[in-house]
Amino acid sequence: MRRIYEPRDLLEAEMLSGMLVAEGIEAFLAGSHLIGAMGELPAAGLLGLMVPDEDAERARQLIAAYNGAEPLPGDEPESYPGELIC
């Protein structure tokens, strides 16, 4: 298993993990059990998205494509122009 991405929070971690599983990539979320100790542990680096070594490059590409997604013209809500709301 290889750590390929450090999500900013548990919501992003679960969403990306689900996306990878939907694409046929086994994903493991390391550190999710440490979230309750956030007051005592450093906030950065607790969560890590891990995948099998042979799927690491494809998983990175999928995450990069997700992070680079732009809303289609006219699809963004008027209250959040230019932002993609999921």
N, C-alpha and C positions, 0 to 999 in steps of 0.2 A: 504494500500500500504506500502511496505517495501523497503527501500533503500538497494540494494544488492551489488552494485559495483560502484566504482569511476573511470570512464574512464580517461585516461590521456589527451585526446583531443576530439574535436567534431567529428572527423572522426571515431575514435574508438567507440565512443558512438553511432553514427548512425548505424555503422556496426553491433555492438552487439545487438542493439535494433531490427534491421531488422532480425537478426538470431533468436532472441527470438520470435518475431511475427510469423516467418516461422514455428517455433516449436509449435505454438498454445498458446503462453504465451503473455498476454497483457503486454506491456512495456511502461513506461512513462519516458521521459528524463527530469529531473529537472535541472534547471540552464542554459539551452541552451541560453536563452535570455540574460544572464549576460556576455556572451563571449565578446561582444563589449566593456565592461567596464574593460577588463583585466588590463589596465594600472593603474586603480584606486582601483582594488580589489585584494586580495591575489590570486595567480594563483592556488593554490591547494584547492580542495574541492568545486569548483564551480559546476561541473557536477556530477550528481548522476543518476544511472539507477535504476528505481523503478518498482516493479512488485507486483501483489496482494499477500497477505500473504501466501495463500495456494500454490502458485507457486514458492515461494522464494527458497526453497531447490533445486528444479529441475533446476531453472534458474542459480543458483550458480554452479551446476554441469556442465551445458552446457558451461558456461563461462570458468570454469576451464579446461574443455576438449579442448576448443578452444585455450586458452592461452598455453596449454601444447602440442599442435600439433607439430609434427616433419615432415619435408618433407620426401617423399618417396625417397629411394636411386635412384639416377639418375634423379630425377625430378627438382633438384635445378639448376638454371642457373649458367653457369660457372663464371659469373661476381660476384655472391653472393654465394659462396659455404657455405653450412650449414645453409642457411637462407630460410625461407618460404616466398615467394613473392606471394601476393594475387592479 
